[in-house]
Amino acid sequence: MSTSLLSAKPNASSSALSSGPDDLRRTRILSSKLYFDVPSNKVPLIYSSTYDITFLGIEKMHPFDSSKWGRICQFLISEGVLEKRQIVEPLEASSDDLCVVHSESYLNGLKWSGKVALIIEVPPVALIPNFIVQKKLLHPFRKQVGGTILAAKLAKERGWAINVGGGFHHCSAESGGGFCAYADISLCIHFAFIRLDISRVMIIDLDAHQGNGHETDFSHDRRVYILDMFNPQIYPQDYEARRYIDQKVEVMSGTTTDDYLRELDDALEVAARAFNPELIVYNAGTDILDGDPLGLLKISPSGIAIRDEKVFLFARDRNIPIIMLTSGGYMKSSARIIADSIANLSKKQIINTTSSQSW
């Protein structure tokens, strides 16, 4: 295992010239409908039934559990952690919203089913008419993007927010992959810069895979600090993007729970000294779970709950708003484990799922 701090990003003066949003981006953000006022009887947990992807069994051709988002909420409701009426339903990200980060040429490429098939790694999708692909696959993704963007507003108002979806960290402005068609993390942060007047964001990416999408998008932006704790022996092995990780923590295949949590404690201590964010985006993939066929780590279910607890306490103790995204996880048990972790946060009063009070 190794931990390193990298400094490939330019100095503050050069980033100020390159990272300022242009007028068109600003106009799109300010005119977006994705930020809306959420009633006080709702809790900052975001989900829509349209997140879940089902289409003639094609979703079963990829190891990702594309119905986990709904099952997470079912578990939370059945166990009394929250009521269905308390869940916040987001809006779907429009083309103008997506163009805040993505180019029109990239979005136009998604009108070709073959391109989408490559991104989501399901070859038969290339044979499906694109209007069906848009409805059955890309519409759910765009709805999750809307949820991630809204989560930042709710976190600023309530202290925390969870999008029961999102975390498409392999997608950058010009390239999708690894089941990630839209760069929701990058979009969320750009909206926060303009609409929330936030100037410093920390990404804590604890998915088993390297978050090469957001690393590429913020490669020259000192307003964003990236802590990425990942298995370097698996996909995507994007060595160019690794140059732009501010704090790289490599956990090799077979890493066990105790070792992983020690690495995380050390990493959070370093991050606390290195950067003072106004918002934390926490990419909480469960593909670190023991037995996950793609993550290849050996973290127990209780270890995942402890991991999430550590990150939320890191934010709460410093009074920093935090949003959590569920990201990757390739076992059917992921939904149960995510729900149990959220329930643990609620039970320990780290988050409040019974009222609108902030921490």
C-alpha positions, 0 to 999 in steps of 0.5 A, spaced: 500 500 500 502 507 498 500 514 499 502 519 496 501 527 495 501 529 487 502 536 485 501 536 477 496 541 478 498 548 476 499 554 481 494 558 483 495 564 478 495 560 472 489 556 474 485 562 475 486 564 468 484 557 466 478 555 471 473 561 470 467 559 467 465 562 461 459 566 460 455 561 456 456 556 462 454 561 467 448 562 463 446 555 463 447 554 470 443 560 472 437 558 468 437 551 470 431 548 473 435 542 477 435 547 483 429 547 486 426 549 493 425 542 497 419 542 503 421 542 510 418 535 511 422 532 506 429 529 508 435 530 504 435 523 501 434 523 493 431 518 489 426 517 483 423 510 481 426 512 474 433 511 476 432 503 476 434 500 469 430 494 466 429 492 459 428 485 456 433 483 461 439 486 457 441 490 464 443 483 466 448 482 461 453 487 465 455 485 472 452 492 475 446 491 479 441 496 475 436 495 480 440 497 487 437 504 487 430 502 488 432 496 493 436 501 497 430 505 499 425 499 500 430 497 505 430 504 508 422 504 508 421 497 511 426 498 517 423 505 518 429 509 517 424 514 513 418 514 510 417 514 502 413 521 502 420 524 505 424 522 499 426 528 494 425 526 487 429 530 482 428 533 475 432 530 469 438 534 467 436 537 460 441 538 454 443 545 456 444 542 463 449 537 461 452 542 456 455 545 462 460 540 462 459 536 456 460 538 449 455 538 444 459 533 440 459 528 446 452 528 447 450 527 439 455 521 440 450 518 445 445 518 439 448 513 436 446 506 440 453 503 438 457 509 442 452 507 448 453 500 448 461 501 448 460 506 454 456 501 458 459 495 456 453 491 453 454 490 446 447 488 444 445 495 446 448 497 439 442 493 436 437 497 439 434 503 436 436 509 439 430 512 442 429 506 446 436 507 448 434 514 450 428 512 454 430 505 458 438 507 459 440 514 458 433 517 461 435 514 468 442 516 468 440 523 466 435 523 472 441 521 477 445 527 474 439 531 476 439 528 483 447 529 484 446 536 482 441 537 487 444 534 492 449 540 493 444 545 494 441 540 499 447 539 503 449 546 503 442 547 506 441 541 511 449 539 512 448 533 508 445 529 502 445 523 499 443 521 492 441 514 492 445 513 485 450 517 481 457 517 482 459 516 475 466 517 476 469 514 469 465 519 465 469 526 463 467 532 459 469 528 452 469 521 454 464 516 457 466 509 460 465 504 465 457 504 465 458 512 466 455 516 460 454 523 464 459 526 468 455 528 474 460 529 479 463 535 475 457 537 473 455 538 481 461 541 482 460 547 477 453 548 479 456 549 486 461 554 484 456 558 481 449 557 484 452 556 491 458 561 491 462 555 493 470 556 491 473 550 494 471 542 493 474 536 496 472 529 492 473 523 497 473 517 492 472 511 495 470 507 490 474 501 488 476 504 481 480 510 480 475 516 478 479 518 472 473 522 469 473 527 475 480 527 475 481 529 468 475 534 468 479 538 474 486 536 472 488 544 472 483 547 477 486 548 484 479 549 487 478 542 487 482 537 491 481 530 490 483 524 495 482 518 491 483 511 494 483 505 489 485 499 487 491 500 481 491 493 479 484 494 476 480 498 471 481 503 468 488 504 469 488 511 467 495 513 468 494 520 465 489 522 470 493 519 476 497 525 475 492 530 477 490 526 483 492 531 489 492 525 494 493 518 491 492 512 496 493 505 493 490 499 496 492 493 492 487 486 491 486 482 497 486 488 502 482 487 508 478 491 512 483 493 518 488 495 513 483 499 509 480 503 515 487 504 517 489 507 510 483 511 510 484 514 517 491 516 515 488 519 508 483 523 512 488 526 517 493 528 511 487 531 507 485 535 513 491 538 513 492 539 506 485 543 504 479 546 507 473 545 503 466 548 503 463 542 500 465 534 500 463 530 494 463 523 497 463 517 492 461 511 496 462 505 492 461 498 495 465 495 490 470 494 495 466 489 498 469 482 499 467 478 494 466 483 489 468 480 482 471 487 479 473 491 486 478 485 488 478 488 495 476 484 502 472 489 506 466 486 510 459 489 510 461 492 517 467 495 514 463 499 509 459 502 514 465 504 519 468 507 512 462 511 511 461 513 518 468 516 518 467 520 512 461 523 515 464 525 521 470 528 518 465 532 514 460 534 520 466 535 525 469 540 521 462 543 519 463 542 512 456 540 507 457 533 504 454 529 499 454 522 498 453 518 491 452 510 491 457 509 485 459 502 483 458 495 487 457 489 483 454 484 488 446 483 489 448 484 497 450 492 495 443 494 496 442 491 503 449 494 505 448 501 503 441 501 506 444 498 513 450 503 512 445 509 512 441 506 517 447 506 522 448 513 520 441 515 522 441 511 528 448 514 531 445 521 529 450 523 524 445 524 520 437 526 521 432 522 517 426 524 521 426 531 520 429 537 516 434 539 521 441 540 519 447 537 523 
